[in-house]
Amino acid sequence: MSPERTIMNIANHQFRLAVRPVGMPKCSDWNYAEEPVRQPGDGEFLIKVLQISLDPAMRGWVSAMRSYMPPVGIGEVMRALAAGRVVESKNPNFAVGDHVYGMLGVQEYAISDGKGLSKVDTRLAPLPKYLSVLGMPGMTAYFGLLETGAPQSGNTVVVSAAAGAVGSVVGQIAKIKGCRAVGIAGGAKKCQYITGELGFDAAIDYKNEEVTVGLRKNCPKGIDVYFDNVGSDILDAVLAQINLGARIVICGGISQYNNTTPVKGPSNYLSLLVNRATMKGMLVTDFMDRYPQAAREMAGWMAAGKLKSREDMVDGLQNFPEALLKLFTGENFGKLILKVAEA
């Protein structure tokens, strides 16, 4: 790259996929690379990445298995949703100083023509909120519960990974809609958080109690909606206690993402037949045209104190591989975000 095309010799540090992970990802699955930052061309702008969203979906993005989008290629910058600030622009729709959100990757700088990016207003909410409750996790909870789960007032809604970025919002929206919200989470602190701070009606600590027993105790009238982020044995336990016409929302299956053996499906699936229930997958990208509507409604709930979120910030781009693992060991508490620079 010629010197005249770079910007003051600024280096862009980034993580590129080295090999496809087998089982739990390892630091060696990525290369920590450096390249000069180039000038934006006509219609482009340069973004300083400030915060990167770390999501369970990232494990699927580096798998060669068929999925809803092509896998990250070997040698490519690791795909990631992130928020940043425009520092140079040759695009009339994006000015220097604008904050933007989208697929910017695990790196310090990104060049974009604006496609797939959204502006965010940090005067209305702090930047991390646009990676959590007002970003993909919040949208996933909103549309997954309200559109796919279709809860009715008085229903019992159960959600797994309930202290996570998606699950915590699902339970709160269920309460807003007049439902009984029961969360499944790992550890006493997370259970106390969802009941004490977020207002869930009950919590089941899967690390210290039998989920089947906990469901019987906390869902005495059965389960009408289950929002699944985990899969495996917990999904089977829920299927044993669903009501007639129940709706199962398949959002994720984090218990299966690092398997080296075939994915374990629900063995109790005949409960769907007996109860004339439905099990349906959802992808938040199917609702992109309705994000602004959802954001306005959720922002209103936040202003009224009905919707809260918690962000778990890890400092330093260089800590990406280790930080990502927190998702799969249950160490993160709330929305996991990698802080690259000061907002």
N, C-alpha and C positions, 0 to 999 in steps of 0.2 A: 504494500500500500504506500503510495507516494506521500511524502511529508506534507504537501499542500492540502491533502484531503483529510488529514487528521486535525484534531482540535487541541492545540497547545500540548500535544504529546500526552494527553490524558489516557491512562490505561483503563481498560474495562476488564474487570475480573469476573469470571463466570464459571459455572459448573456445567461440563459437557458429559453426556452419557458415554462411559467407556465400554461397559459390557451389560448385558441384561441380567439383573439380579436373579439369583436362585435362592428361594426361601427369603429369609429376612435380608433386606438390603445391607450392604457393607460400604464403608467409605471408599474402598477401591473400585466400586461400581461406577464412580464418576471421576473425571479429571478436573482439577482446578486449573483453569486456563487463563491466559491473559492475551488481550489484543488491543491495539490502539483504537480509540474512539474516532469514527469518521464523521465528516461533515454531513448533515442531512441534505438530500437532494431536493429538487423541486417537488413540492407537495408533501414533503416529509418533515418530521420534527424529532428532536433528540430529547429523551426522557431520562432523568436521573431517578433510578429506582430507589424508593425509600423503605418500603415494607413489602414482604413477600408472604403470601398465604401458603401455609403448609397443610395439605389436605390428603386424606386417605386415597383419593382418586389418583394421586400421583404414582402410587404403586402400580396401578393398572396401566397407566400411561407408558411405563417402561417395559411392559410385558409384550411379548410377540403375539399373544392371543387376540383373536378377533374381538373388537369392541366398538363403541359408538364413535370413536375417532381413531385415526392412524396412530400407531405407537411412536414415541420419540425415537428418532433414528440414532444409531450409533454415531458418536461424534457431534451430535447436535446439542445446542444449549437445552438444559433441562426445562421442560414446559412447566410453567407456574403462573397462577394469577398473582398480580402484584399491583401496587399503587405507587405512583411516582409524580414528579413535577417536571413540567416542560422547561428546558433550559436553553433551547435554541429552536427556532421554528421557521420553516418556509412553507407553512400550511396556513391559509387565512382563517381556518376554523379552530386552530389551536394556538393560543398565545403563550409567550414566555410567562411562567408563573402559574399557569393552569395546572390543576391536579387531575390526574387521569387514572383509570382503573381498567385492567384487562390482562390478556396473556402476554406479559412482558418477559417472563423467564427468570431463571435463577442467575441473575447478573446485576452489575452495578449500573449499566446504561443500556438503553434500548432505542432503536430507530423505528419509527412507525409512520404510516401514511394515514392513520386514524381509523382504519377499518377494524371493527371489533373492540374499539376502546370507547369508554364513556368518561365524560367529565364528572368530577365530584366536587361538591362545595364544602370545604372544611369549616366554613362559618356555621353551617347547619349541624354538623356532627364531626367529631374528631376522625382523622384519617383511618385509624384501626377499625372503626365501626363499618366502614365501607368494605372491609375484608371479612367482616363477621356478620352482624345482624342485618346490615343494609347491603351486604354483598351476596356472593353465591350461597353460603350456608343459610342465611336468612331467607333467601328466595327459595331454596330447596325445601326448607321447613314450611314456608307459607304455601307454596303450590302443591307440595307433596301431601300435606295434611288436608288443606281445604279443597283441592281439586280431586286428588286421587283417593284420599281417605274419606272425604265428604262427611265429616262429623256432624251430628245433630245434638242440640242441647240435651243434656242428661246422659249422653253416651259416656262409656268408659273408654278412654284412650290410653294405650300403653306405648311407651317408646323406649327402645334400647339405646345404649350410649347416651344416656339422658343428660349427662353433665357436659357433653361435647358441644361443638359449635352448632350443629344442626338439631340434635336432640333437645337441647335446653330451650331452643326457640319453639320447637314443636309442642312441648308441654305447656309453655306459657300461652301460646295461641289457643290450645285446647281449652285452657281455663277462661280465656277471653270469650270464647264461643260457648261457654256454659257447660263444659264437659268436666268429668272427673279425670284428672291426669295422674298417671302412675308411671314413674320412671325406673328403669333398671340401670344401675351404675355400679362402678367398682370402688369400694372403700367407703368408710364411714364419713369422711370429709365431703366426698362428692354427693353422697346421699343427703347429708345435712344441708349442703348448698342448694340442692334443687327443691327441698321441702322448706327450708328456713328462709332462703333469700328469693327464690324464684316462684314459690307458691304452689308447687306440686302438692297434690293431696297425699301422696305416699311414695316411698322409695323402696326398692328391693336391691340389696347389696349382693350381687352375684358372687363376690369373692368370699362372703362369709355366711351365706344362707342358700338353701335350695330354692332356685327360681320358681319351681313348680309350687312349692309350699307358699312362697311369698305371693305368688299370683292368686292362689286360692284365698289367702287371707285378705289381700288388698283389693281384689276384684270380686267381691261376693256376688255380684250380679252378672259376672262374665265379662268378656272383652268384646267391644264393638269395633274398635279401630286399633290396629297395631302398626306402628311405624318402625320398620326394621332397618337398623344400621349395622347389624352384627351377623345374622344368619346362624346356621349350625344348631346347637342344642337349645339355645334360647328361643329360636324360632319354633322348634318342635314343642317346647314347653307352652308357648303361647297358643299354638294351634290346638292343643288339647283343651283349651278353655275359652274358645271363641263362641260367640253367640250366633244365632240364626241371622244370616245376611251380613256377617262381619266383613270388613274390608281390611286387607293386609297390604300395606304399602312397602314395596321393596325398593329401598333407597340405596342400601349398601350392604356389604357382607365382610366387614373388616376382619372377622375371625378367620376368613378363608384366603385373604389376599397374599399371604406369604407361604401358603401350602406348597409342598413339593409333590403332593399326591393329588388326585382328582378332587374337585370341589365337592363338599358334602352337601347334598340336597336334603330337603325336609322328608323325613321318614313318615311323619304324621300327616301327610298331605290329604289323606282321605277325609280328614275333618272338614276340608273345604267342600267335599261332596255332601257329607251328612248335614252340614249347616248352610248349604247353598251360599257359601261365602266366596269372595273373590280375592285373588292375589295378583297384584299388578305392579309392574316396575314403573319408575318415573325418572326422567332426566330433566333437570332444571332448565336446560337449554331449549326445551320445547316451549317454554313460556317467555322467552326473551322479550317479545313485543309487549308483554304486560308487566315487565319489571318496574317501570315508573309508577304505575298504579299501586303495586305492592309496596314499593318504597315509601310512597306518601302515606299509606295506611299504617305501616309499621312505624314510621317516624312519629305519627300521631299517637300511637300506643306508647312509644318511648317518652314522648313529652308528657303524657298523662301518668307516667310511672307504672304502666301495666306491662311493659316489656323491657327486660334488662339483658345485658350481655357481659361476658367476662373474656378478656383477652390475655393469653399467655405469651409474653414476648421473650424471644431469645435474641440476644445481641450478636451481630457479626455474620456477614455473608459466609465466611470461611467455616462456620459451624453448621452449615446446611445439612450434611449427611447425618450427623449425630442428632440434630434437632428433629429431623424427619422421623427418626426411630421412636421418638416420644409418642407418636400417634399409635404405634403398634405395641408398645409396652404399657400403655395406659397412664403414662407419666403426665401427659398434658392435662391442663385444667382449663376448660373453655377453649376459645378459638386460638389455635397455635399460629403465631406470626413470627417471621424472621425479620428483625430490624436491621436494615442495611445502612441507613443514614438517618440523621435527624429530619423530622418532617418540617 
